[in-house]
């Protein structure tokens, strides 16, 4: 009873924030007569205009916004944390990525349009997600028809869970599967689609994560700026050999022990 009430209170607060934001955008649209060009304006325009068989209501808009900004916060931050942990564990890779980032970026830091030229950074992030996908078992699915897979009969309406964690570590698909080797992604660093379903941190096909582009851009931009502006190392008394990259349990596992690092600002 207490948990249900807490969930309802939280949901009400979230809805209030979204409602106020939508009303502010609607007022702005009424005063200016044209959209301001951001995501909410486009979604509200779709609600108002409709047409072409495209149906979208106010609840749909709130759901999309929550999916984008709530569902992706924890998983994106964990992807960045895992990448940092592996780079700390592999100083040579850290050096390579930082060298690339600092060559491409200007004095102001890393801009979004520069990410496409940071293939080594993208490769390191992908390799971290191969070993530790933010959601190891993805989102449960349901088969829509009777299917036979590798000799097994899977009836329609069967709950299907895909183990992306195991797929990313399959020795038949990946050479030295347990090792952190960003080089394996250098030829397709910016492509997060499934390569023969070997790499599926965001799922695949029509039911893949709709926020892939948003999440990867955000993670790359944050990681690149962390590596551009600062140098990172383990605290005094700790060395790379004793530093363990071990995951906790849970639907979206983090590092078992908190990632504690010493940061030094880049000297101009």
C-alpha distance (Angstrom), angle and dihedral (degrees) to the residues before:
residue distance angle dihedral
X1 . . .
X2 3.79 . .
X3 3.81 92.6 .
X4 3.82 92.7 48.9
X5 3.79 91.3 50.7
X6 3.81 91.5 48.2
X7 3.81 91.6 50.9
X8 3.80 91.2 49.9
X9 3.82 92.0 49.7
X10 3.80 91.5 49.7
X11 3.80 92.0 46.9
X12 3.81 90.3 50.5
X13 3.80 91.9 51.2
X14 3.81 91.6 49.4
X15 3.78 91.0 48.5
X16 3.82 90.8 50.5
X17 3.80 91.3 53.3
X18 3.79 92.1 48.2
X19 3.81 93.2 45.3
X20 3.81 92.7 52.0
X21 3.79 90.5 48.5
X22 3.81 92.9 49.1
X23 3.79 91.5 48.2
X24 3.81 90.8 51.0
X25 3.79 90.8 52.4
X26 3.80 92.2 46.3
X27 3.80 90.5 51.5
X28 3.78 90.2 49.7
X29 3.80 90.7 50.2
X30 3.80 91.2 50.6
X31 3.80 93.0 49.6
X32 3.79 97.3 44.9
X33 3.77 99.0 32.0
X34 3.78 91.9 -139.2
X35 3.80 137.8 71.8
X36 3.76 119.4 -94.4
X37 3.78 91.0 -134.0
X38 3.79 101.5 -111.9
X39 3.80 129.9 118.7
X40 3.81 96.9 -95.7
X41 3.79 92.4 50.8
X42 3.80 90.6 52.9
X43 3.80 92.3 48.0
X44 3.80 92.9 47.9
X45 3.81 89.9 48.8
X46 3.80 89.0 53.8
X47 3.82 90.1 52.2
X48 3.79 91.7 49.7
X49 3.79 99.2 42.9
X50 3.79 103.5 31.8
X51 3.77 111.4 165.1
X52 3.81 133.1 133.5
X53 3.80 89.3 65.6
X54 3.81 90.5 -69.7
X55 3.78 108.6 138.9
X56 3.79 119.3 -169.4
X57 3.80 127.2 157.5
X58 3.79 135.4 -175.1
X59 3.80 93.5 -90.7
X60 3.81 89.9 53.5
X61 3.81 90.0 53.7
X62 3.80 92.0 51.5
X63 3.80 91.0 47.6
X64 3.80 92.5 51.5
X65 3.80 92.3 49.2
X66 3.80 92.0 49.0
X67 3.80 90.9 48.7
X68 3.79 91.1 52.5
X69 3.79 100.8 43.2
X70 3.80 104.9 26.3
X71 3.80 105.9 32.0
X72 3.81 92.4 49.0
X73 3.81 101.7 46.1
X74 3.80 99.7 81.1
X75 3.80 97.1 37.8
X76 3.81 93.9 47.0
X77 3.80 93.6 49.6
X78 3.80 90.5 49.0
X79 3.80 92.0 50.4
X80 3.81 88.8 54.5
X81 3.81 91.6 46.6
X82 3.82 92.8 51.3
X83 3.81 91.1 48.6
X84 3.81 91.0 50.8
X85 3.81 91.1 48.0
X86 3.80 92.9 52.5
X87 3.80 92.7 45.6
X88 3.81 90.6 51.2
X89 3.80 88.7 48.6
X90 3.82 89.4 50.5
X91 3.84 107.2 43.9
X92 3.81 94.0 178.9
X93 3.80 90.6 57.4
X94 3.81 90.0 46.5
X95 3.79 89.6 53.6
X96 3.81 92.3 50.3
X97 3.80 94.0 48.9
X98 3.81 93.9 46.3
X99 3.78 91.4 48.3
X100 3.81 90.6 53.1
X101 3.81 94.4 45.8
X102 3.80 93.2 48.9
X103 3.79 92.6 47.7
X104 3.79 93.5 51.7
X105 3.83 100.9 38.7
X106 3.78 125.2 73.0
X107 3.78 129.5 -134.1
X108 3.81 91.0 -81.1
X109 3.79 92.4 62.5
X110 3.79 132.2 -110.9
X111 3.79 119.4 -24.9
X112 3.79 125.0 -159.7
X113 3.80 93.8 -114.6
X114 3.82 90.1 58.0
X115 3.81 95.4 59.1
X116 3.81 93.2 85.3
X117 3.81 88.6 65.8
X118 3.81 93.3 53.6
X119 3.79 100.2 80.6
X120 3.80 94.1 153.6
X121 3.81 92.1 53.9
X122 3.81 90.8 48.7
X123 3.80 91.0 47.3
X124 3.81 91.7 52.2
X125 3.81 91.7 50.4
X126 3.80 91.9 48.3
X127 3.80 92.1 48.6
X128 3.81 90.0 51.5
X129 3.81 89.8 51.2
X130 3.79 91.0 47.6
X131 3.79 90.3 58.1
X132 3.81 95.8 36.1
X133 3.82 112.9 19.9
X134 3.83 110.3 -165.9
X135 3.83 90.1 -121.9
X136 3.83 105.5 29.9
X137 3.81 95.8 -170.4
X138 3.81 95.1 35.5
X139 3.82 117.3 -147.4
X140 3.84 117.0 -40.6
X141 3.80 114.6 -105.6
X142 3.78 134.7 -165.2
X143 3.80 125.0 -133.8
X144 3.81 112.2 -120.9
X145 3.80 97.1 -156.9
X146 3.80 141.6 16.5
X147 3.80 108.2 -74.7
X148 3.80 137.1 -177.6
X149 3.81 114.8 -147.7
X150 3.81 122.4 179.5
X151 3.79 90.1 -23.9
X152 3.82 95.0 -47.5
X153 3.81 121.5 118.2
X154 3.81 112.1 -134.4
X155 3.82 111.8 -170.7
X156 3.78 122.1 -145.8
X157 3.82 114.9 -89.2
X158 3.84 91.7 32.8
X159 3.81 115.4 148.1
X160 3.82 106.0 -120.7
X161 3.80 124.0 -161.7
X162 3.82 119.6 -170.3
X163 3.80 117.2 -151.2
X164 3.83 101.9 -143.9
X165 3.81 89.6 170.5
X166 3.82 92.4 60.6
X167 3.81 93.2 41.6
X168 3.80 90.3 54.8
X169 3.81 90.5 53.5
X170 3.82 98.6 42.8
X171 3.81 107.0 133.5
X172 3.81 90.4 -152.7
X173 3.81 90.4 61.0
X174 3.80 101.4 33.4
X175 3.78 129.9 45.1
X176 3.82 111.0 -133.6
X177 3.79 86.7 3.3
X178 3.81 96.3 -176.1
X179 3.80 95.1 53.3
X180 3.81 127.5 91.0
X181 3.81 102.5 -119.7
X182 3.83 112.9 156.8
X183 3.80 89.9 179.0
X184 3.81 89.2 79.7
X185 3.82 88.9 70.4
X186 3.80 99.2 42.1
X187 3.81 94.9 102.5
X188 3.81 93.5 54.6
X189 3.80 102.1 20.5
X190 3.80 97.0 146.0
X191 3.80 96.8 45.5
X192 3.81 113.0 92.6
X193 3.81 95.3 174.7
X194 3.78 120.0 115.8
X195 3.80 112.9 -83.6
X196 3.79 100.4 -147.8
X197 3.82 86.2 -34.0
X198 3.82 90.9 -67.7
X199 3.81 93.6 117.3
X200 3.81 114.7 37.8
X201 3.84 111.0 148.3
X202 3.82 87.7 144.2
X203 3.79 97.8 37.4
X204 3.78 120.9 -114.1
X205 3.79 144.0 -103.9
X206 3.79 126.3 15.8
X207 3.79 92.2 -25.2
X208 3.80 95.5 50.5
X209 3.80 119.3 123.8
X210 3.84 109.3 -69.1
X211 3.80 90.2 -153.0
X212 3.81 97.4 58.8
X213 3.80 96.0 113.3
X214 3.81 92.5 44.9
X215 3.82 94.5 47.1
X216 3.81 96.7 44.9
X217 3.80 93.0 46.9
X218 3.81 91.0 49.6
X219 3.82 93.1 47.3
X220 3.80 93.6 46.0
X221 3.79 93.0 47.6
X222 3.81 94.0 48.4
X223 3.81 94.0 45.0
X224 3.81 92.9 46.0
X225 3.80 92.7 52.2
X226 3.81 92.0 47.0
X227 3.79 89.3 54.1
X228 3.81 94.1 41.7
X229 3.79 99.1 51.5
X230 3.81 100.2 35.3
X231 3.78 144.2 38.3
X232 3.80 115.0 -137.6
X233 3.78 133.9 -153.7
X234 3.78 141.3 156.0
X235 3.82 119.0 -88.2
X236 3.79 119.2 -91.3
X237 3.77 111.4 -76.6
X238 3.81 93.8 31.4
X239 3.79 126.1 96.5
X240 3.77 135.9 -170.8
X241 3.81 93.9 -106.8
X242 3.81 93.1 56.8
X243 3.81 94.2 41.8
X244 3.82 108.5 101.8
X245 3.79 124.4 -157.7
X246 3.81 99.1 -152.3
X247 3.77 126.0 154.9
X248 3.79 128.7 -135.0
X249 3.80 124.6 -133.1
X250 3.79 125.3 -94.8
X251 3.80 142.6 85.8
X252 3.81 90.2 -71.0
X253 3.81 105.8 24.8
X254 3.78 122.0 -153.2
X255 3.78 128.5 -170.1
X256 3.79 110.8 -59.1
X257 3.80 90.1 -130.2
X258 3.80 123.3 36.6
X259 3.80 114.6 -94.6
X260 3.80 102.9 -117.4
X261 3.81 115.4 -177.3
X262 3.79 138.4 169.4
X263 3.79 112.2 -123.0
X264 3.80 126.8 -155.2
X265 3.83 120.5 -171.9
X266 3.78 115.1 -122.1
X267 3.80 109.8 -100.7
X268 3.80 112.4 -123.5
